[in-house]
Amino acid sequence: MRAGKLARIQQWRELAAERGLSIRDLVIEVTPQHSAFVGTPGQVADEWTRYVRDRLVPELQERGVYRTSYEGMTLREHLDLA
């Protein structure tokens, strides 16, 4: 576990040096920007659903790692089972 943390710290140091970032700028750069996902469990679930449907899936499809359509009509055909 510690080796992973040390590797991450080294990556951050390299990023800061490469881009000339201050400590503040580095923190902003490496901090996930998911502050929009706050609220009740139902509200968060609704927001995640919209995010996945409207942003994540299209991006994955564009990269070719998520299907845009299925070949067959049944689950058996989708999984290429006899």
PyMOL Python script that loads the backbone (N, CA, C, O; Angstrom):
from pymol import cmd

cmd.read_pdbstr("""\
ATOM      1  N   MET A   1       0.836  -1.189   0.000  1.00  0.00           N
ATOM      2  CA  MET A   1       0.000   0.000   0.000  1.00  0.00           C
ATOM      3  C   MET A   1       0.878   1.248   0.000  1.00  0.00           C
ATOM      4  O   MET A   1       0.627   2.184  -0.760  1.00  0.00           O
ATOM      5  N   ARG A   2       1.893   1.266   0.839  1.00  0.00           N
ATOM      6  CA  ARG A   2       2.757   2.437   0.933  1.00  0.00           C
ATOM      7  C   ARG A   2       3.486   2.709  -0.382  1.00  0.00           C
ATOM      8  O   ARG A   2       3.659   3.865  -0.770  1.00  0.00           O
ATOM      9  N   ALA A   3       3.912   1.649  -1.065  1.00  0.00           N
ATOM     10  CA  ALA A   3       4.609   1.830  -2.341  1.00  0.00           C
ATOM     11  C   ALA A   3       3.716   2.547  -3.349  1.00  0.00           C
ATOM     12  O   ALA A   3       4.196   3.367  -4.132  1.00  0.00           O
ATOM     13  N   GLY A   4       2.430   2.243  -3.332  1.00  0.00           N
ATOM     14  CA  GLY A   4       1.489   2.916  -4.225  1.00  0.00           C
ATOM     15  C   GLY A   4       1.371   4.401  -3.915  1.00  0.00           C
ATOM     16  O   GLY A   4       1.286   5.229  -4.822  1.00  0.00           O
ATOM     17  N   LYS A   5       1.368   4.731  -2.623  1.00  0.00           N
ATOM     18  CA  LYS A   5       1.289   6.141  -2.230  1.00  0.00           C
ATOM     19  C   LYS A   5       2.552   6.883  -2.642  1.00  0.00           C
ATOM     20  O   LYS A   5       2.492   8.014  -3.124  1.00  0.00           O
ATOM     21  N   LEU A   6       3.698   6.234  -2.446  1.00  0.00           N
ATOM     22  CA  LEU A   6       4.959   6.876  -2.825  1.00  0.00           C
ATOM     23  C   LEU A   6       5.033   7.100  -4.331  1.00  0.00           C
ATOM     24  O   LEU A   6       5.543   8.121  -4.791  1.00  0.00           O
ATOM     25  N   ALA A   7       4.519   6.137  -5.093  1.00  0.00           N
ATOM     26  CA  ALA A   7       4.502   6.287  -6.554  1.00  0.00           C
ATOM     27  C   ALA A   7       3.602   7.448  -6.968  1.00  0.00           C
ATOM     28  O   ALA A   7       3.937   8.209  -7.876  1.00  0.00           O
ATOM     29  N   ARG A   8       2.452   7.580  -6.295  1.00  0.00           N
ATOM     30  CA  ARG A   8       1.535   8.672  -6.616  1.00  0.00           C
ATOM     31  C   ARG A   8       2.179  10.019  -6.286  1.00  0.00           C
ATOM     32  O   ARG A   8       2.067  10.972  -7.057  1.00  0.00           O
ATOM     33  N   ILE A   9       2.849  10.092  -5.145  1.00  0.00           N
ATOM     34  CA  ILE A   9       3.525  11.329  -4.768  1.00  0.00           C
ATOM     35  C   ILE A   9       4.584  11.690  -5.804  1.00  0.00           C
ATOM     36  O   ILE A   9       4.725  12.857  -6.170  1.00  0.00           O
ATOM     37  N   GLN A  10       5.316  10.705  -6.270  1.00  0.00           N
ATOM     38  CA  GLN A  10       6.336  10.954  -7.293  1.00  0.00           C
ATOM     39  C   GLN A  10       5.698  11.456  -8.590  1.00  0.00           C
ATOM     40  O   GLN A  10       6.232  12.356  -9.239  1.00  0.00           O
ATOM     41  N   GLN A  11       4.568  10.879  -8.964  1.00  0.00           N
ATOM     42  CA  GLN A  11       3.853  11.333 -10.164  1.00  0.00           C
ATOM     43  C   GLN A  11       3.431  12.788 -10.007  1.00  0.00           C
ATOM     44  O   GLN A  11       3.543  13.577 -10.945  1.00  0.00           O
ATOM     45  N   TRP A  12       2.945  13.139  -8.823  1.00  0.00           N
ATOM     46  CA  TRP A  12       2.527  14.523  -8.576  1.00  0.00           C
ATOM     47  C   TRP A  12       3.713  15.469  -8.643  1.00  0.00           C
ATOM     48  O   TRP A  12       3.604  16.562  -9.199  1.00  0.00           O
ATOM     49  N   ARG A  13       4.843  15.062  -8.084  1.00  0.00           N
ATOM     50  CA  ARG A  13       6.044  15.901  -8.150  1.00  0.00           C
ATOM     51  C   ARG A  13       6.465  16.132  -9.592  1.00  0.00           C
ATOM     52  O   ARG A  13       6.806  17.249  -9.981  1.00  0.00           O
ATOM     53  N   GLU A  14       6.437  15.062 -10.381  1.00  0.00           N
ATOM     54  CA  GLU A  14       6.810  15.179 -11.792  1.00  0.00           C
ATOM     55  C   GLU A  14       5.839  16.077 -12.542  1.00  0.00           C
ATOM     56  O   GLU A  14       6.254  16.892 -13.365  1.00  0.00           O
ATOM     57  N   LEU A  15       4.552  15.934 -12.263  1.00  0.00           N
ATOM     58  CA  LEU A  15       3.533  16.770 -12.905  1.00  0.00           C
ATOM     59  C   LEU A  15       3.752  18.236 -12.557  1.00  0.00           C
ATOM     60  O   LEU A  15       3.699  19.100 -13.432  1.00  0.00           O
ATOM     61  N   ALA A  16       3.999  18.515 -11.276  1.00  0.00           N
ATOM     62  CA  ALA A  16       4.224  19.891 -10.837  1.00  0.00           C
ATOM     63  C   ALA A  16       5.458  20.480 -11.503  1.00  0.00           C
ATOM     64  O   ALA A  16       5.444  21.632 -11.936  1.00  0.00           O
ATOM     65  N   ALA A  17       6.524  19.694 -11.585  1.00  0.00           N
ATOM     66  CA  ALA A  17       7.757  20.187 -12.208  1.00  0.00           C
ATOM     67  C   ALA A  17       7.559  20.396 -13.706  1.00  0.00           C
ATOM     68  O   ALA A  17       8.011  21.396 -14.263  1.00  0.00           O
ATOM     69  N   GLU A  18       6.898  19.471 -14.340  1.00  0.00           N
ATOM     70  CA  GLU A  18       6.671  19.528 -15.789  1.00  0.00           C
ATOM     71  C   GLU A  18       5.829  20.739 -16.190  1.00  0.00           C
ATOM     72  O   GLU A  18       6.099  21.384 -17.203  1.00  0.00           O
ATOM     73  N   ARG A  19       4.813  21.040 -15.391  1.00  0.00           N
ATOM     74  CA  ARG A  19       3.897  22.135 -15.729  1.00  0.00           C
ATOM     75  C   ARG A  19       4.182  23.424 -14.951  1.00  0.00           C
ATOM     76  O   ARG A  19       3.508  24.434 -15.154  1.00  0.00           O
ATOM     77  N   GLY A  20       5.164  23.389 -14.076  1.00  0.00           N
ATOM     78  CA  GLY A  20       5.483  24.576 -13.284  1.00  0.00           C
ATOM     79  C   GLY A  20       4.371  24.956 -12.328  1.00  0.00           C
ATOM     80  O   GLY A  20       4.075  26.138 -12.156  1.00  0.00           O
ATOM     81  N   LEU A  21       3.752  23.964 -11.704  1.00  0.00           N
ATOM     82  CA  LEU A  21       2.608  24.215 -10.832  1.00  0.00           C
ATOM     83  C   LEU A  21       3.040  24.538  -9.406  1.00  0.00           C
ATOM     84  O   LEU A  21       3.983  23.948  -8.879  1.00  0.00           O
ATOM     85  N   SER A  22       2.343  25.475  -8.800  1.00  0.00           N
ATOM     86  CA  SER A  22       2.522  25.726  -7.371  1.00  0.00           C
ATOM     87  C   SER A  22       1.827  24.582  -6.627  1.00  0.00           C
ATOM     88  O   SER A  22       1.126  23.773  -7.235  1.00  0.00           O
ATOM     89  N   ILE A  23       2.027  24.525  -5.312  1.00  0.00           N
ATOM     90  CA  ILE A  23       1.346  23.487  -4.522  1.00  0.00           C
ATOM     91  C   ILE A  23      -0.164  23.636  -4.672  1.00  0.00           C
ATOM     92  O   ILE A  23      -0.874  22.646  -4.845  1.00  0.00           O
ATOM     93  N   ARG A  24      -0.655  24.877  -4.605  1.00  0.00           N
ATOM     94  CA  ARG A  24      -2.095  25.125  -4.756  1.00  0.00           C
ATOM     95  C   ARG A  24      -2.594  24.639  -6.108  1.00  0.00           C
ATOM     96  O   ARG A  24      -3.614  23.954  -6.187  1.00  0.00           O
ATOM     97  N   ASP A  25      -1.876  24.994  -7.175  1.00  0.00           N
ATOM     98  CA  ASP A  25      -2.276  24.583  -8.519  1.00  0.00           C
ATOM     99  C   ASP A  25      -2.234  23.067  -8.677  1.00  0.00           C
ATOM    100  O   ASP A  25      -3.086  22.484  -9.347  1.00  0.00           O
ATOM    101  N   LEU A  26      -1.243  22.431  -8.060  1.00  0.00           N
ATOM    102  CA  LEU A  26      -1.151  20.973  -8.123  1.00  0.00           C
ATOM    103  C   LEU A  26      -2.348  20.328  -7.441  1.00  0.00           C
ATOM    104  O   LEU A  26      -2.927  19.380  -7.970  1.00  0.00           O
ATOM    105  N   VAL A  27      -2.722  20.837  -6.270  1.00  0.00           N
ATOM    106  CA  VAL A  27      -3.882  20.294  -5.558  1.00  0.00           C
ATOM    107  C   VAL A  27      -5.135  20.434  -6.406  1.00  0.00           C
ATOM    108  O   VAL A  27      -5.927  19.496  -6.497  1.00  0.00           O
ATOM    109  N   ILE A  28      -5.325  21.582  -7.021  1.00  0.00           N
ATOM    110  CA  ILE A  28      -6.484  21.784  -7.895  1.00  0.00           C
ATOM    111  C   ILE A  28      -6.444  20.816  -9.068  1.00  0.00           C
ATOM    112  O   ILE A  28      -7.473  20.265  -9.458  1.00  0.00           O
ATOM    113  N   GLU A  29      -5.265  20.608  -9.625  1.00  0.00           N
ATOM    114  CA  GLU A  29      -5.103  19.723 -10.787  1.00  0.00           C
ATOM    115  C   GLU A  29      -5.431  18.268 -10.458  1.00  0.00           C
ATOM    116  O   GLU A  29      -6.056  17.585 -11.269  1.00  0.00           O
ATOM    117  N   VAL A  30      -5.027  17.786  -9.298  1.00  0.00           N
ATOM    118  CA  VAL A  30      -5.177  16.356  -8.986  1.00  0.00           C
ATOM    119  C   VAL A  30      -6.412  16.032  -8.158  1.00  0.00           C
ATOM    120  O   VAL A  30      -6.682  14.861  -7.891  1.00  0.00           O
ATOM    121  N   THR A  31      -7.169  17.052  -7.745  1.00  0.00           N
ATOM    122  CA  THR A  31      -8.373  16.810  -6.963  1.00  0.00           C
ATOM    123  C   THR A  31      -9.537  16.509  -7.903  1.00  0.00           C
ATOM    124  O   THR A  31      -9.818  17.288  -8.814  1.00  0.00           O
ATOM    125  N   PRO A  32     -10.220  15.373  -7.684  1.00  0.00           N
ATOM    126  CA  PRO A  32     -11.378  15.057  -8.532  1.00  0.00           C
ATOM    127  C   PRO A  32     -12.426  16.160  -8.444  1.00  0.00           C
ATOM    128  O   PRO A  32     -12.669  16.708  -7.369  1.00  0.00           O
ATOM    129  N   GLN A  33     -13.036  16.478  -9.557  1.00  0.00           N
ATOM    130  CA  GLN A  33     -14.014  17.561  -9.621  1.00  0.00           C
ATOM    131  C   GLN A  33     -15.434  17.004  -9.641  1.00  0.00           C
ATOM    132  O   GLN A  33     -16.196  17.287 -10.566  1.00  0.00           O
ATOM    133  N   HIS A  34     -15.794  16.223  -8.641  1.00  0.00           N
ATOM    134  CA  HIS A  34     -17.116  15.605  -8.595  1.00  0.00           C
ATOM    135  C   HIS A  34     -18.003  16.217  -7.517  1.00  0.00           C
ATOM    136  O   HIS A  34     -18.865  15.539  -6.958  1.00  0.00           O
ATOM    137  N   SER A  35     -17.796  17.483  -7.230  1.00  0.00           N
ATOM    138  CA  SER A  35     -18.569  18.123  -6.175  1.00  0.00           C
ATOM    139  C   SER A  35     -20.053  18.227  -6.515  1.00  0.00           C
ATOM    140  O   SER A  35     -20.864  18.509  -5.633  1.00  0.00           O
ATOM    141  N   ALA A  36     -20.425  18.005  -7.773  1.00  0.00           N
ATOM    142  CA  ALA A  36     -21.827  18.082  -8.159  1.00  0.00           C
ATOM    143  C   ALA A  36     -22.630  16.897  -7.630  1.00  0.00           C
ATOM    144  O   ALA A  36     -23.860  16.939  -7.610  1.00  0.00           O
ATOM    145  N   PHE A  37     -21.942  15.846  -7.202  1.00  0.00           N
ATOM    146  CA  PHE A  37     -22.629  14.651  -6.737  1.00  0.00           C
ATOM    147  C   PHE A  37     -22.862  14.718  -5.232  1.00  0.00           C
ATOM    148  O   PHE A  37     -22.267  13.958  -4.468  1.00  0.00           O
ATOM    149  N   VAL A  38     -23.724  15.622  -4.819  1.00  0.00           N
ATOM    150  CA  VAL A  38     -24.091  15.766  -3.413  1.00  0.00           C
ATOM    151  C   VAL A  38     -25.610  15.795  -3.316  1.00  0.00           C
ATOM    152  O   VAL A  38     -26.300  16.187  -4.257  1.00  0.00           O
ATOM    153  N   GLY A  39     -26.117  15.376  -2.168  1.00  0.00           N
ATOM    154  CA  GLY A  39     -27.551  15.396  -1.946  1.00  0.00           C
ATOM    155  C   GLY A  39     -27.999  14.110  -1.294  1.00  0.00           C
ATOM    156  O   GLY A  39     -27.189  13.379  -0.726  1.00  0.00           O
ATOM    157  N   THR A  40     -29.286  13.832  -1.374  1.00  0.00           N
ATOM    158  CA  THR A  40     -29.821  12.595  -0.814  1.00  0.00           C
ATOM    159  C   THR A  40     -29.354  11.434  -1.686  1.00  0.00           C
ATOM    160  O   THR A  40     -28.938  11.650  -2.825  1.00  0.00           O
ATOM    161  N   PRO A  41     -29.417  10.210  -1.173  1.00  0.00           N
ATOM    162  CA  PRO A  41     -29.040   9.067  -2.005  1.00  0.00           C
ATOM    163  C   PRO A  41     -29.800   9.039  -3.340  1.00  0.00           C
ATOM    164  O   PRO A  41     -29.222   8.725  -4.381  1.00  0.00           O
ATOM    165  N   GLY A  42     -31.078   9.363  -3.301  1.00  0.00           N
ATOM    166  CA  GLY A  42     -31.864   9.378  -4.541  1.00  0.00           C
ATOM    167  C   GLY A  42     -31.400  10.450  -5.508  1.00  0.00           C
ATOM    168  O   GLY A  42     -31.342  10.215  -6.715  1.00  0.00           O
ATOM    169  N   GLN A  43     -31.068  11.633  -4.987  1.00  0.00           N
ATOM    170  CA  GLN A  43     -30.580  12.715  -5.840  1.00  0.00           C
ATOM    171  C   GLN A  43     -29.226  12.364  -6.457  1.00  0.00           C
ATOM    172  O   GLN A  43     -28.983  12.626  -7.635  1.00  0.00           O
ATOM    173  N   VAL A  44     -28.354  11.770  -5.652  1.00  0.00           N
ATOM    174  CA  VAL A  44     -27.042  11.377  -6.171  1.00  0.00           C
ATOM    175  C   VAL A  44     -27.209  10.294  -7.238  1.00  0.00           C
ATOM    176  O   VAL A  44     -26.550  10.335  -8.276  1.00  0.00           O
ATOM    177  N   ALA A  45     -28.086   9.331  -6.981  1.00  0.00           N
ATOM    178  CA  ALA A  45     -28.332   8.275  -7.971  1.00  0.00           C
ATOM    179  C   ALA A  45     -28.862   8.860  -9.273  1.00  0.00           C
ATOM    180  O   ALA A  45     -28.448   8.443 -10.354  1.00  0.00           O
ATOM    181  N   ASP A  46     -29.780   9.832  -9.175  1.00  0.00           N
ATOM    182  CA  ASP A  46     -30.311  10.485 -10.379  1.00  0.00           C
ATOM    183  C   ASP A  46     -29.200  11.196 -11.139  1.00  0.00           C
ATOM    184  O   ASP A  46     -29.119  11.098 -12.363  1.00  0.00           O
ATOM    185  N   GLU A  47     -28.340  11.915 -10.411  1.00  0.00           N
ATOM    186  CA  GLU A  47     -27.258  12.666 -11.048  1.00  0.00           C
ATOM    187  C   GLU A  47     -26.248  11.725 -11.702  1.00  0.00           C
ATOM    188  O   GLU A  47     -25.791  11.974 -12.818  1.00  0.00           O
ATOM    189  N   TRP A  48     -25.900  10.640 -11.001  1.00  0.00           N
ATOM    190  CA  TRP A  48     -24.960   9.654 -11.582  1.00  0.00           C
ATOM    191  C   TRP A  48     -25.556   9.027 -12.834  1.00  0.00           C
ATOM    192  O   TRP A  48     -24.854   8.825 -13.825  1.00  0.00           O
ATOM    193  N   THR A  49     -26.848   8.719 -12.793  1.00  0.00           N
ATOM    194  CA  THR A  49     -27.504   8.124 -13.958  1.00  0.00           C
ATOM    195  C   THR A  49     -27.406   9.059 -15.157  1.00  0.00           C
ATOM    196  O   THR A  49     -27.073   8.627 -16.261  1.00  0.00           O
ATOM    197  N   ARG A  50     -27.697  10.339 -14.941  1.00  0.00           N
ATOM    198  CA  ARG A  50     -27.583  11.313 -16.030  1.00  0.00           C
ATOM    199  C   ARG A  50     -26.140  11.429 -16.518  1.00  0.00           C
ATOM    200  O   ARG A  50     -25.890  11.489 -17.722  1.00  0.00           O
ATOM    201  N   TYR A  51     -25.205  11.460 -15.590  1.00  0.00           N
ATOM    202  CA  TYR A  51     -23.782  11.587 -15.948  1.00  0.00           C
ATOM    203  C   TYR A  51     -23.336  10.404 -16.798  1.00  0.00           C
ATOM    204  O   TYR A  51     -22.702  10.576 -17.838  1.00  0.00           O
ATOM    205  N   VAL A  52     -23.677   9.199 -16.341  1.00  0.00           N
ATOM    206  CA  VAL A  52     -23.266   7.999 -17.082  1.00  0.00           C
ATOM    207  C   VAL A  52     -23.912   7.977 -18.452  1.00  0.00           C
ATOM    208  O   VAL A  52     -23.237   7.727 -19.451  1.00  0.00           O
ATOM    209  N   ARG A  53     -25.210   8.235 -18.515  1.00  0.00           N
ATOM    210  CA  ARG A  53     -25.950   8.169 -19.782  1.00  0.00           C
ATOM    211  C   ARG A  53     -25.513   9.263 -20.757  1.00  0.00           C
ATOM    212  O   ARG A  53     -25.313   9.000 -21.943  1.00  0.00           O
ATOM    213  N   ASP A  54     -25.368  10.474 -20.259  1.00  0.00           N
ATOM    214  CA  ASP A  54     -25.148  11.622 -21.138  1.00  0.00           C
ATOM    215  C   ASP A  54     -23.686  11.933 -21.410  1.00  0.00           C
ATOM    216  O   ASP A  54     -23.379  12.577 -22.413  1.00  0.00           O
ATOM    217  N   ARG A  55     -22.769  11.494 -20.544  1.00  0.00           N
ATOM    218  CA  ARG A  55     -21.372  11.880 -20.730  1.00  0.00           C
ATOM    219  C   ARG A  55     -20.425  10.688 -20.807  1.00  0.00           C
ATOM    220  O   ARG A  55     -19.601  10.605 -21.718  1.00  0.00           O
ATOM    221  N   LEU A  56     -20.541   9.763 -19.850  1.00  0.00           N
ATOM    222  CA  LEU A  56     -19.571   8.676 -19.772  1.00  0.00           C
ATOM    223  C   LEU A  56     -19.736   7.669 -20.903  1.00  0.00           C
ATOM    224  O   LEU A  56     -18.762   7.347 -21.583  1.00  0.00           O
ATOM    225  N   VAL A  57     -20.930   7.175 -21.114  1.00  0.00           N
ATOM    226  CA  VAL A  57     -21.153   6.164 -22.151  1.00  0.00           C
ATOM    227  C   VAL A  57     -20.768   6.687 -23.535  1.00  0.00           C
ATOM    228  O   VAL A  57     -20.064   5.982 -24.258  1.00  0.00           O
ATOM    229  N   PRO A  58     -21.193   7.888 -23.939  1.00  0.00           N
ATOM    230  CA  PRO A  58     -20.770   8.372 -25.259  1.00  0.00           C
ATOM    231  C   PRO A  58     -19.242   8.475 -25.394  1.00  0.00           C
ATOM    232  O   PRO A  58     -18.696   8.176 -26.456  1.00  0.00           O
ATOM    233  N   GLU A  59     -18.562   8.889 -24.338  1.00  0.00           N
ATOM    234  CA  GLU A  59     -17.100   8.983 -24.385  1.00  0.00           C
ATOM    235  C   GLU A  59     -16.475   7.602 -24.544  1.00  0.00           C
ATOM    236  O   GLU A  59     -15.540   7.432 -25.326  1.00  0.00           O
ATOM    237  N   LEU A  60     -16.983   6.617 -23.810  1.00  0.00           N
ATOM    238  CA  LEU A  60     -16.469   5.253 -23.930  1.00  0.00           C
ATOM    239  C   LEU A  60     -16.763   4.675 -25.320  1.00  0.00           C
ATOM    240  O   LEU A  60     -15.931   3.965 -25.884  1.00  0.00           O
ATOM    241  N   GLN A  61     -17.927   4.974 -25.864  1.00  0.00           N
ATOM    242  CA  GLN A  61     -18.262   4.510 -27.208  1.00  0.00           C
ATOM    243  C   GLN A  61     -17.338   5.139 -28.243  1.00  0.00           C
ATOM    244  O   GLN A  61     -16.896   4.467 -29.175  1.00  0.00           O
ATOM    245  N   GLU A  62     -17.049   6.411 -28.082  1.00  0.00           N
ATOM    246  CA  GLU A  62     -16.152   7.095 -29.004  1.00  0.00           C
ATOM    247  C   GLU A  62     -14.759   6.468 -28.983  1.00  0.00           C
ATOM    248  O   GLU A  62     -14.076   6.418 -30.005  1.00  0.00           O
ATOM    249  N   ARG A  63     -14.351   5.995 -27.820  1.00  0.00           N
ATOM    250  CA  ARG A  63     -13.037   5.355 -27.688  1.00  0.00           C
ATOM    251  C   ARG A  63     -13.051   3.891 -28.104  1.00  0.00           C
ATOM    252  O   ARG A  63     -12.008   3.239 -28.138  1.00  0.00           O
ATOM    253  N   GLY A  64     -14.234   3.378 -28.419  1.00  0.00           N
ATOM    254  CA  GLY A  64     -14.347   2.008 -28.884  1.00  0.00           C
ATOM    255  C   GLY A  64     -14.300   0.949 -27.792  1.00  0.00           C
ATOM    256  O   GLY A  64     -14.025  -0.217 -28.076  1.00  0.00           O
ATOM    257  N   VAL A  65     -14.567   1.338 -26.543  1.00  0.00           N
ATOM    258  CA  VAL A  65     -14.520   0.367 -25.451  1.00  0.00           C
ATOM    259  C   VAL A  65     -15.902   0.050 -24.882  1.00  0.00           C
ATOM    260  O   VAL A  65     -16.022  -0.691 -23.907  1.00  0.00           O
ATOM    261  N   TYR A  66     -16.929   0.607 -25.488  1.00  0.00           N
ATOM    262  CA  TYR A  66     -18.299   0.338 -25.063  1.00  0.00           C
ATOM    263  C   TYR A  66     -19.149   0.229 -26.323  1.00  0.00           C
ATOM    264  O   TYR A  66     -19.048   1.061 -27.224  1.00  0.00           O
ATOM    265  N   ARG A  67     -19.973  -0.788 -26.378  1.00  0.00           N
ATOM    266  CA  ARG A  67     -20.780  -1.042 -27.587  1.00  0.00           C
ATOM    267  C   ARG A  67     -21.695   0.127 -27.956  1.00  0.00           C
ATOM    268  O   ARG A  67     -22.177   0.873 -27.103  1.00  0.00           O
ATOM    269  N   THR A  68     -21.903   0.246 -29.240  1.00  0.00           N
ATOM    270  CA  THR A  68     -22.903   1.202 -29.709  1.00  0.00           C
ATOM    271  C   THR A  68     -24.180   0.477 -30.127  1.00  0.00           C
ATOM    272  O   THR A  68     -25.245   1.086 -30.223  1.00  0.00           O
ATOM    273  N   SER A  69     -24.064  -0.825 -30.374  1.00  0.00           N
ATOM    274  CA  SER A  69     -25.231  -1.635 -30.728  1.00  0.00           C
ATOM    275  C   SER A  69     -24.899  -3.104 -30.494  1.00  0.00           C
ATOM    276  O   SER A  69     -23.745  -3.472 -30.274  1.00  0.00           O
ATOM    277  N   TYR A  70     -25.925  -3.923 -30.547  1.00  0.00           N
ATOM    278  CA  TYR A  70     -25.761  -5.365 -30.394  1.00  0.00           C
ATOM    279  C   TYR A  70     -26.010  -6.036 -31.728  1.00  0.00           C
ATOM    280  O   TYR A  70     -26.798  -5.560 -32.545  1.00  0.00           O
ATOM    281  N   GLU A  71     -25.329  -7.144 -31.936  1.00  0.00           N
ATOM    282  CA  GLU A  71     -25.476  -7.885 -33.191  1.00  0.00           C
ATOM    283  C   GLU A  71     -26.760  -8.704 -33.215  1.00  0.00           C
ATOM    284  O   GLU A  71     -27.468  -8.719 -34.221  1.00  0.00           O
ATOM    285  N   GLY A  72     -27.063  -9.383 -32.118  1.00  0.00           N
ATOM    286  CA  GLY A  72     -28.214 -10.281 -32.090  1.00  0.00           C
ATOM    287  C   GLY A  72     -29.416  -9.675 -31.406  1.00  0.00           C
ATOM    288  O   GLY A  72     -29.427  -8.497 -31.049  1.00  0.00           O
ATOM    289  N   MET A  73     -30.438 -10.514 -31.229  1.00  0.00           N
ATOM    290  CA  MET A  73     -31.678 -10.059 -30.606  1.00  0.00           C
ATOM    291  C   MET A  73     -31.843 -10.593 -29.182  1.00  0.00           C
ATOM    292  O   MET A  73     -32.663 -10.075 -28.425  1.00  0.00           O
ATOM    293  N   THR A  74     -31.070 -11.627 -28.804  1.00  0.00           N
ATOM    294  CA  THR A  74     -31.212 -12.237 -27.489  1.00  0.00           C
ATOM    295  C   THR A  74     -29.895 -12.133 -26.723  1.00  0.00           C
ATOM    296  O   THR A  74     -28.841 -11.878 -27.305  1.00  0.00           O
ATOM    297  N   LEU A  75     -29.975 -12.336 -25.405  1.00  0.00           N
ATOM    298  CA  LEU A  75     -28.766 -12.326 -24.587  1.00  0.00           C
ATOM    299  C   LEU A  75     -27.811 -13.417 -25.049  1.00  0.00           C
ATOM    300  O   LEU A  75     -26.601 -13.200 -25.113  1.00  0.00           O
ATOM    301  N   ARG A  76     -28.345 -14.580 -25.369  1.00  0.00           N
ATOM    302  CA  ARG A  76     -27.507 -15.688 -25.862  1.00  0.00           C
ATOM    303  C   ARG A  76     -26.730 -15.246 -27.107  1.00  0.00           C
ATOM    304  O   ARG A  76     -25.543 -15.547 -27.232  1.00  0.00           O
ATOM    305  N   GLU A  77     -27.381 -14.544 -28.013  1.00  0.00           N
ATOM    306  CA  GLU A  77     -26.699 -14.065 -29.217  1.00  0.00           C
ATOM    307  C   GLU A  77     -25.703 -12.971 -28.876  1.00  0.00           C
ATOM    308  O   GLU A  77     -24.621 -12.924 -29.463  1.00  0.00           O
ATOM    309  N   HIS A  78     -26.038 -12.095 -27.946  1.00  0.00           N
ATOM    310  CA  HIS A  78     -25.118 -11.027 -27.558  1.00  0.00           C
ATOM    311  C   HIS A  78     -23.831 -11.586 -26.972  1.00  0.00           C
ATOM    312  O   HIS A  78     -22.744 -11.057 -27.203  1.00  0.00           O
ATOM    313  N   LEU A  79     -23.974 -12.673 -26.202  1.00  0.00           N
ATOM    314  CA  LEU A  79     -22.809 -13.295 -25.576  1.00  0.00           C
ATOM    315  C   LEU A  79     -22.135 -14.320 -26.474  1.00  0.00           C
ATOM    316  O   LEU A  79     -21.159 -14.956 -26.076  1.00  0.00           O
ATOM    317  N   ASP A  80     -22.662 -14.481 -27.698  1.00  0.00           N
ATOM    318  CA  ASP A  80     -22.118 -15.413 -28.684  1.00  0.00           C
ATOM    319  C   ASP A  80     -22.100 -16.842 -28.147  1.00  0.00           C
ATOM    320  O   ASP A  80     -21.099 -17.550 -28.251  1.00  0.00           O
ATOM    321  N   LEU A  81     -23.240 -17.250 -27.567  1.00  0.00           N
ATOM    322  CA  LEU A  81     -23.397 -18.606 -27.034  1.00  0.00           C
ATOM    323  C   LEU A  81     -24.204 -19.439 -28.005  1.00  0.00           C
ATOM    324  O   LEU A  81     -25.043 -18.928 -28.747  1.00  0.00           O
ATOM    325  N   ALA A  82     -23.931 -20.743 -27.984  1.00  0.00           N
ATOM    326  CA  ALA A  82     -24.659 -21.664 -28.878  1.00  0.00           C
ATOM    327  C   ALA A  82     -26.091 -21.836 -28.438  1.00  0.00           C
ATOM    328  O   ALA A  82     -26.847 -22.572 -29.072  1.00  0.00           O
TER     329      ALA A  82
END
""", "prot")
cmd.dss("prot")
cmd.show_as("cartoon", "prot")
cmd.util.cbc("prot")
cmd.orient("prot")
